């Protein structure tokens, strides 16, 4: 039985308490993810950073 390669990560907004849950392949992207996504609490796009 093969191991699963993807892991779940939390993306937390840098400006509010909103959070997304997504997956990533840690072999291809070992660094922490940083994405600009929509924050519905602020009603605009902000930076989201991965947390453990």
mmCIF file of the N, C-alpha and C atoms, coordinates in Angstrom:
data_MODEL
# 
_entry.id   MODEL 
# 
loop_
_atom_site.group_PDB 
_atom_site.id 
_atom_site.type_symbol 
_atom_site.label_atom_id 
_atom_site.label_alt_id 
_atom_site.label_comp_id 
_atom_site.label_asym_id 
_atom_site.label_entity_id 
_atom_site.label_seq_id 
_atom_site.pdbx_PDB_ins_code 
_atom_site.Cartn_x 
_atom_site.Cartn_y 
_atom_site.Cartn_z 
_atom_site.occupancy 
_atom_site.B_iso_or_equiv 
_atom_site.pdbx_formal_charge 
_atom_site.auth_seq_id 
_atom_site.auth_comp_id 
_atom_site.auth_asym_id 
_atom_site.auth_atom_id 
_atom_site.pdbx_PDB_model_num 
ATOM 1   N N  . UNK A 1 1  ? 0.839   -1.180 0.000  1.00 0.00 ? 1  UNK A N  1 
ATOM 2   C CA . UNK A 1 1  ? 0.000   0.000  0.000  1.00 0.00 ? 1  UNK A CA 1 
ATOM 3   C C  . UNK A 1 1  ? 0.886   1.246  0.000  1.00 0.00 ? 1  UNK A C  1 
ATOM 4   N N  . UNK A 1 2  ? 0.630   2.160  -0.911 1.00 0.00 ? 2  UNK A N  1 
ATOM 5   C CA . UNK A 1 2  ? 1.452   3.355  -1.055 1.00 0.00 ? 2  UNK A CA 1 
ATOM 6   C C  . UNK A 1 2  ? 1.051   4.437  -0.051 1.00 0.00 ? 2  UNK A C  1 
ATOM 7   N N  . UNK A 1 3  ? 2.036   5.248  0.330  1.00 0.00 ? 3  UNK A N  1 
ATOM 8   C CA . UNK A 1 3  ? 1.763   6.381  1.199  1.00 0.00 ? 3  UNK A CA 1 
ATOM 9   C C  . UNK A 1 3  ? 1.112   7.488  0.395  1.00 0.00 ? 3  UNK A C  1 
ATOM 10  N N  . UNK A 1 4  ? 0.288   8.262  1.039  1.00 0.00 ? 4  UNK A N  1 
ATOM 11  C CA . UNK A 1 4  ? -0.305  9.421  0.384  1.00 0.00 ? 4  UNK A CA 1 
ATOM 12  C C  . UNK A 1 4  ? 0.716   10.552 0.401  1.00 0.00 ? 4  UNK A C  1 
ATOM 13  N N  . UNK A 1 5  ? 0.826   11.276 -0.699 1.00 0.00 ? 5  UNK A N  1 
ATOM 14  C CA . UNK A 1 5  ? 1.849   12.311 -0.804 1.00 0.00 ? 5  UNK A CA 1 
ATOM 15  C C  . UNK A 1 5  ? 1.399   13.683 -0.368 1.00 0.00 ? 5  UNK A C  1 
ATOM 16  N N  . UNK A 1 6  ? 0.085   13.934 -0.346 1.00 0.00 ? 6  UNK A N  1 
ATOM 17  C CA . UNK A 1 6  ? -0.404  15.270 -0.041 1.00 0.00 ? 6  UNK A CA 1 
ATOM 18  C C  . UNK A 1 6  ? -0.758  15.379 1.441  1.00 0.00 ? 6  UNK A C  1 
ATOM 19  N N  . UNK A 1 7  ? -0.569  16.581 1.999  1.00 0.00 ? 7  UNK A N  1 
ATOM 20  C CA . UNK A 1 7  ? -0.934  16.841 3.394  1.00 0.00 ? 7  UNK A CA 1 
ATOM 21  C C  . UNK A 1 7  ? -1.878  18.033 3.446  1.00 0.00 ? 7  UNK A C  1 
ATOM 22  N N  . UNK A 1 8  ? -2.693  18.095 4.494  1.00 0.00 ? 8  UNK A N  1 
ATOM 23  C CA . UNK A 1 8  ? -3.589  19.232 4.688  1.00 0.00 ? 8  UNK A CA 1 
ATOM 24  C C  . UNK A 1 8  ? -2.846  20.331 5.418  1.00 0.00 ? 8  UNK A C  1 
ATOM 25  N N  . UNK A 1 9  ? -3.066  21.577 4.976  1.00 0.00 ? 9  UNK A N  1 
ATOM 26  C CA . UNK A 1 9  ? -2.459  22.725 5.643  1.00 0.00 ? 9  UNK A CA 1 
ATOM 27  C C  . UNK A 1 9  ? -3.527  23.789 5.868  1.00 0.00 ? 9  UNK A C  1 
ATOM 28  N N  . UNK A 1 10 ? -3.316  24.618 6.892  1.00 0.00 ? 10 UNK A N  1 
ATOM 29  C CA . UNK A 1 10 ? -4.215  25.730 7.182  1.00 0.00 ? 10 UNK A CA 1 
ATOM 30  C C  . UNK A 1 10 ? -3.576  27.015 6.665  1.00 0.00 ? 10 UNK A C  1 
ATOM 31  N N  . UNK A 1 11 ? -4.359  27.827 5.996  1.00 0.00 ? 11 UNK A N  1 
ATOM 32  C CA . UNK A 1 11 ? -3.913  29.143 5.555  1.00 0.00 ? 11 UNK A CA 1 
ATOM 33  C C  . UNK A 1 11 ? -4.665  30.175 6.373  1.00 0.00 ? 11 UNK A C  1 
ATOM 34  N N  . UNK A 1 12 ? -3.950  30.935 7.197  1.00 0.00 ? 12 UNK A N  1 
ATOM 35  C CA . UNK A 1 12 ? -4.558  31.934 8.085  1.00 0.00 ? 12 UNK A CA 1 
ATOM 36  C C  . UNK A 1 12 ? -4.326  33.322 7.523  1.00 0.00 ? 12 UNK A C  1 
ATOM 37  N N  . UNK A 1 13 ? -5.363  34.147 7.552  1.00 0.00 ? 13 UNK A N  1 
ATOM 38  C CA . UNK A 1 13 ? -5.274  35.523 7.075  1.00 0.00 ? 13 UNK A CA 1 
ATOM 39  C C  . UNK A 1 13 ? -4.319  36.313 7.963  1.00 0.00 ? 13 UNK A C  1 
ATOM 40  N N  . UNK A 1 14 ? -3.556  37.211 7.343  1.00 0.00 ? 14 UNK A N  1 
ATOM 41  C CA . UNK A 1 14 ? -2.634  38.047 8.120  1.00 0.00 ? 14 UNK A CA 1 
ATOM 42  C C  . UNK A 1 14 ? -3.349  39.230 8.763  1.00 0.00 ? 14 UNK A C  1 
ATOM 43  N N  . UNK A 1 15 ? -4.611  39.483 8.351  1.00 0.00 ? 15 UNK A N  1 
ATOM 44  C CA . UNK A 1 15 ? -5.315  40.666 8.856  1.00 0.00 ? 15 UNK A CA 1 
ATOM 45  C C  . UNK A 1 15 ? -6.590  40.361 9.630  1.00 0.00 ? 15 UNK A C  1 
ATOM 46  N N  . UNK A 1 16 ? -7.030  39.106 9.662  1.00 0.00 ? 16 UNK A N  1 
ATOM 47  C CA . UNK A 1 16 ? -8.224  38.744 10.438 1.00 0.00 ? 16 UNK A CA 1 
ATOM 48  C C  . UNK A 1 16 ? -8.059  37.306 10.929 1.00 0.00 ? 16 UNK A C  1 
ATOM 49  N N  . UNK A 1 17 ? -9.115  36.763 11.496 1.00 0.00 ? 17 UNK A N  1 
ATOM 50  C CA . UNK A 1 17 ? -9.053  35.399 12.033 1.00 0.00 ? 17 UNK A CA 1 
ATOM 51  C C  . UNK A 1 17 ? -9.537  34.362 11.030 1.00 0.00 ? 17 UNK A C  1 
ATOM 52  N N  . UNK A 1 18 ? -9.834  34.758 9.800  1.00 0.00 ? 18 UNK A N  1 
ATOM 53  C CA . UNK A 1 18 ? -10.363 33.827 8.801  1.00 0.00 ? 18 UNK A CA 1 
ATOM 54  C C  . UNK A 1 18 ? -9.289  32.833 8.366  1.00 0.00 ? 18 UNK A C  1 
ATOM 55  N N  . UNK A 1 19 ? -9.736  31.601 8.016  1.00 0.00 ? 19 UNK A N  1 
ATOM 56  C CA . UNK A 1 19 ? -8.794  30.543 7.685  1.00 0.00 ? 19 UNK A CA 1 
ATOM 57  C C  . UNK A 1 19 ? -9.340  29.681 6.548  1.00 0.00 ? 19 UNK A C  1 
ATOM 58  N N  . UNK A 1 20 ? -8.468  29.300 5.623  1.00 0.00 ? 20 UNK A N  1 
ATOM 59  C CA . UNK A 1 20 ? -8.777  28.325 4.580  1.00 0.00 ? 20 UNK A CA 1 
ATOM 60  C C  . UNK A 1 20 ? -8.043  27.034 4.921  1.00 0.00 ? 20 UNK A C  1 
ATOM 61  N N  . UNK A 1 21 ? -8.592  25.883 4.469  1.00 0.00 ? 21 UNK A N  1 
ATOM 62  C CA . UNK A 1 21 ? -7.905  24.601 4.583  1.00 0.00 ? 21 UNK A CA 1 
ATOM 63  C C  . UNK A 1 21 ? -7.694  24.091 3.171  1.00 0.00 ? 21 UNK A C  1 
ATOM 64  N N  . UNK A 1 22 ? -6.455  23.725 2.842  1.00 0.00 ? 22 UNK A N  1 
ATOM 65  C CA . UNK A 1 22 ? -6.126  23.229 1.517  1.00 0.00 ? 22 UNK A CA 1 
ATOM 66  C C  . UNK A 1 22 ? -5.102  22.110 1.647  1.00 0.00 ? 22 UNK A C  1 
ATOM 67  N N  . UNK A 1 23 ? -4.668  21.557 0.517  1.00 0.00 ? 23 UNK A N  1 
ATOM 68  C CA . UNK A 1 23 ? -3.655  20.511 0.545  1.00 0.00 ? 23 UNK A CA 1 
ATOM 69  C C  . UNK A 1 23 ? -2.454  20.934 -0.270 1.00 0.00 ? 23 UNK A C  1 
ATOM 70  N N  . UNK A 1 24 ? -1.308  20.320 0.029  1.00 0.00 ? 24 UNK A N  1 
ATOM 71  C CA . UNK A 1 24 ? -0.108  20.576 -0.751 1.00 0.00 ? 24 UNK A CA 1 
ATOM 72  C C  . UNK A 1 24 ? 0.764   19.331 -0.752 1.00 0.00 ? 24 UNK A C  1 
ATOM 73  N N  . UNK A 1 25 ? 1.641   19.246 -1.747 1.00 0.00 ? 25 UNK A N  1 
ATOM 74  C CA . UNK A 1 25 ? 2.603   18.168 -1.841 1.00 0.00 ? 25 UNK A CA 1 
ATOM 75  C C  . UNK A 1 25 ? 3.906   18.672 -1.201 1.00 0.00 ? 25 UNK A C  1 
ATOM 76  N N  . UNK A 1 26 ? 4.288   18.167 -0.021 1.00 0.00 ? 26 UNK A N  1 
ATOM 77  C CA . UNK A 1 26 ? 5.466   18.697 0.666  1.00 0.00 ? 26 UNK A CA 1 
ATOM 78  C C  . UNK A 1 26 ? 6.785   18.406 -0.046 1.00 0.00 ? 26 UNK A C  1 
ATOM 79  N N  . UNK A 1 27 ? 6.799   17.413 -0.940 1.00 0.00 ? 27 UNK A N  1 
ATOM 80  C CA . UNK A 1 27 ? 8.036   17.140 -1.676 1.00 0.00 ? 27 UNK A CA 1 
ATOM 81  C C  . UNK A 1 27 ? 8.307   18.210 -2.723 1.00 0.00 ? 27 UNK A C  1 
ATOM 82  N N  . UNK A 1 28 ? 7.251   18.735 -3.336 1.00 0.00 ? 28 UNK A N  1 
ATOM 83  C CA . UNK A 1 28 ? 7.422   19.751 -4.378 1.00 0.00 ? 28 UNK A CA 1 
ATOM 84  C C  . UNK A 1 28 ? 7.485   21.166 -3.814 1.00 0.00 ? 28 UNK A C  1 
ATOM 85  N N  . UNK A 1 29 ? 6.800   21.416 -2.696 1.00 0.00 ? 29 UNK A N  1 
ATOM 86  C CA . UNK A 1 29 ? 6.798   22.739 -2.075 1.00 0.00 ? 29 UNK A CA 1 
ATOM 87  C C  . UNK A 1 29 ? 7.101   22.590 -0.580 1.00 0.00 ? 29 UNK A C  1 
ATOM 88  N N  . UNK A 1 30 ? 8.381   22.432 -0.221 1.00 0.00 ? 30 UNK A N  1 
ATOM 89  C CA . UNK A 1 30 ? 8.718   22.238 1.192  1.00 0.00 ? 30 UNK A CA 1 
ATOM 90  C C  . UNK A 1 30 ? 8.565   23.511 2.039  1.00 0.00 ? 30 UNK A C  1 
ATOM 91  N N  . UNK A 1 31 ? 8.661   24.679 1.415  1.00 0.00 ? 31 UNK A N  1 
ATOM 92  C CA . UNK A 1 31 ? 8.530   25.940 2.158  1.00 0.00 ? 31 UNK A CA 1 
ATOM 93  C C  . UNK A 1 31 ? 7.065   26.192 2.497  1.00 0.00 ? 31 UNK A C  1 
ATOM 94  N N  . UNK A 1 32 ? 6.827   27.066 3.449  1.00 0.00 ? 32 UNK A N  1 
ATOM 95  C CA . UNK A 1 32 ? 5.461   27.406 3.817  1.00 0.00 ? 32 UNK A CA 1 
ATOM 96  C C  . UNK A 1 32 ? 4.807   28.225 2.704  1.00 0.00 ? 32 UNK A C  1 
ATOM 97  N N  . UNK A 1 33 ? 3.530   27.942 2.462  1.00 0.00 ? 33 UNK A N  1 
ATOM 98  C CA . UNK A 1 33 ? 2.800   28.611 1.388  1.00 0.00 ? 33 UNK A CA 1 
ATOM 99  C C  . UNK A 1 33 ? 2.378   30.009 1.805  1.00 0.00 ? 33 UNK A C  1 
ATOM 100 N N  . UNK A 1 34 ? 2.380   30.932 0.850  1.00 0.00 ? 34 UNK A N  1 
ATOM 101 C CA . UNK A 1 34 ? 1.844   32.279 1.026  1.00 0.00 ? 34 UNK A CA 1 
ATOM 102 C C  . UNK A 1 34 ? 1.048   32.607 -0.217 1.00 0.00 ? 34 UNK A C  1 
ATOM 103 N N  . UNK A 1 35 ? -0.241  32.879 -0.045 1.00 0.00 ? 35 UNK A N  1 
ATOM 104 C CA . UNK A 1 35 ? -1.118  33.164 -1.170 1.00 0.00 ? 35 UNK A CA 1 
ATOM 105 C C  . UNK A 1 35 ? -1.959  34.399 -0.878 1.00 0.00 ? 35 UNK A C  1 
ATOM 106 N N  . UNK A 1 36 ? -2.334  35.127 -1.944 1.00 0.00 ? 36 UNK A N  1 
ATOM 107 C CA . UNK A 1 36 ? -3.313  36.201 -1.812 1.00 0.00 ? 36 UNK A CA 1 
ATOM 108 C C  . UNK A 1 36 ? -4.671  35.599 -2.144 1.00 0.00 ? 36 UNK A C  1 
ATOM 109 N N  . UNK A 1 37 ? -5.570  35.623 -1.161 1.00 0.00 ? 37 UNK A N  1 
ATOM 110 C CA . UNK A 1 37 ? -6.900  35.052 -1.342 1.00 0.00 ? 37 UNK A CA 1 
ATOM 111 C C  . UNK A 1 37 ? -7.938  36.026 -0.782 1.00 0.00 ? 37 UNK A C  1 
ATOM 112 N N  . UNK A 1 38 ? -9.206  35.759 -1.099 1.00 0.00 ? 38 UNK A N  1 
ATOM 113 C CA . UNK A 1 38 ? -10.288 36.621 -0.654 1.00 0.00 ? 38 UNK A CA 1 
ATOM 114 C C  . UNK A 1 38 ? -10.624 36.342 0.803  1.00 0.00 ? 38 UNK A C  1 
ATOM 115 N N  . UNK A 1 39 ? -10.734 37.404 1.600  1.00 0.00 ? 39 UNK A N  1 
ATOM 116 C CA . UNK A 1 39 ? -11.124 37.302 3.000  1.00 0.00 ? 39 UNK A CA 1 
ATOM 117 C C  . UNK A 1 39 ? -12.542 37.855 3.135  1.00 0.00 ? 39 UNK A C  1 
ATOM 118 N N  . UNK A 1 40 ? -13.552 37.005 3.363  1.00 0.00 ? 40 UNK A N  1 
ATOM 119 C CA . UNK A 1 40 ? -14.928 37.495 3.441  1.00 0.00 ? 40 UNK A CA 1 
ATOM 120 C C  . UNK A 1 40 ? -15.208 38.362 4.663  1.00 0.00 ? 40 UNK A C  1 
ATOM 121 N N  . UNK A 1 41 ? -14.396 38.271 5.695  1.00 0.00 ? 41 UNK A N  1 
ATOM 122 C CA . UNK A 1 41 ? -14.596 39.130 6.862  1.00 0.00 ? 41 UNK A CA 1 
ATOM 123 C C  . UNK A 1 41 ? -14.233 40.574 6.535  1.00 0.00 ? 41 UNK A C  1 
ATOM 124 N N  . UNK A 1 42 ? -13.216 40.764 5.698  1.00 0.00 ? 42 UNK A N  1 
ATOM 125 C CA . UNK A 1 42 ? -12.772 42.103 5.316  1.00 0.00 ? 42 UNK A CA 1 
ATOM 126 C C  . UNK A 1 42 ? -13.322 42.537 3.960  1.00 0.00 ? 42 UNK A C  1 
ATOM 127 N N  . UNK A 1 43 ? -13.867 41.576 3.213  1.00 0.00 ? 43 UNK A N  1 
ATOM 128 C CA . UNK A 1 43 ? -14.426 41.805 1.881  1.00 0.00 ? 43 UNK A CA 1 
ATOM 129 C C  . UNK A 1 43 ? -13.388 42.337 0.896  1.00 0.00 ? 43 UNK A C  1 
ATOM 130 N N  . UNK A 1 44 ? -12.184 41.764 0.956  1.00 0.00 ? 44 UNK A N  1 
ATOM 131 C CA . UNK A 1 44 ? -11.119 42.099 0.013  1.00 0.00 ? 44 UNK A CA 1 
ATOM 132 C C  . UNK A 1 44 ? -10.060 41.015 0.038  1.00 0.00 ? 44 UNK A C  1 
ATOM 133 N N  . UNK A 1 45 ? -9.135  41.073 -0.918 1.00 0.00 ? 45 UNK A N  1 
ATOM 134 C CA . UNK A 1 45 ? -8.045  40.105 -0.988 1.00 0.00 ? 45 UNK A CA 1 
ATOM 135 C C  . UNK A 1 45 ? -6.920  40.514 -0.039 1.00 0.00 ? 45 UNK A C  1 
ATOM 136 N N  . UNK A 1 46 ? -6.395  39.545 0.698  1.00 0.00 ? 46 UNK A N  1 
ATOM 137 C CA . UNK A 1 46 ? -5.281  39.780 1.616  1.00 0.00 ? 46 UNK A CA 1 
ATOM 138 C C  . UNK A 1 46 ? -4.319  38.602 1.529  1.00 0.00 ? 46 UNK A C  1 
ATOM 139 N N  . UNK A 1 47 ? -3.173  38.746 2.163  1.00 0.00 ? 47 UNK A N  1 
ATOM 140 C CA . UNK A 1 47 ? -2.157  37.697 2.199  1.00 0.00 ? 47 UNK A CA 1 
ATOM 141 C C  . UNK A 1 47 ? -2.560  36.638 3.222  1.00 0.00 ? 47 UNK A C  1 
ATOM 142 N N  . UNK A 1 48 ? -2.458  35.367 2.828  1.00 0.00 ? 48 UNK A N  1 
ATOM 143 C CA . UNK A 1 48 ? -2.688  34.238 3.712  1.00 0.00 ? 48 UNK A CA 1 
ATOM 144 C C  . UNK A 1 48 ? -1.397  33.465 3.842  1.00 0.00 ? 48 UNK A C  1 
ATOM 145 N N  . UNK A 1 49 ? -1.043  33.046 5.070  1.00 0.00 ? 49 UNK A N  1 
ATOM 146 C CA . UNK A 1 49 ? 0.185   32.299 5.308  1.00 0.00 ? 49 UNK A CA 1 
ATOM 147 C C  . UNK A 1 49 ? -0.135  30.956 5.935  1.00 0.00 ? 49 UNK A C  1 
ATOM 148 N N  . UNK A 1 50 ? 0.672   29.968 5.562  1.00 0.00 ? 50 UNK A N  1 
ATOM 149 C CA . UNK A 1 50 ? 0.485   28.611 6.101  1.00 0.00 ? 50 UNK A CA 1 
ATOM 150 C C  . UNK A 1 50 ? 0.906   28.565 7.556  1.00 0.00 ? 50 UNK A C  1 
ATOM 151 N N  . UNK A 1 51 ? 0.111   27.850 8.355  1.00 0.00 ? 51 UNK A N  1 
ATOM 152 C CA . UNK A 1 51 ? 0.500   27.598 9.735  1.00 0.00 ? 51 UNK A CA 1 
ATOM 153 C C  . UNK A 1 51 ? 0.300   26.120 10.031 1.00 0.00 ? 51 UNK A C  1 
ATOM 154 N N  . UNK A 1 52 ? 0.988   25.621 11.029 1.00 0.00 ? 52 UNK A N  1 
ATOM 155 C CA . UNK A 1 52 ? 0.909   24.197 11.353 1.00 0.00 ? 52 UNK A CA 1 
ATOM 156 C C  . UNK A 1 52 ? -0.138  23.949 12.407 1.00 0.00 ? 52 UNK A C  1 
# 
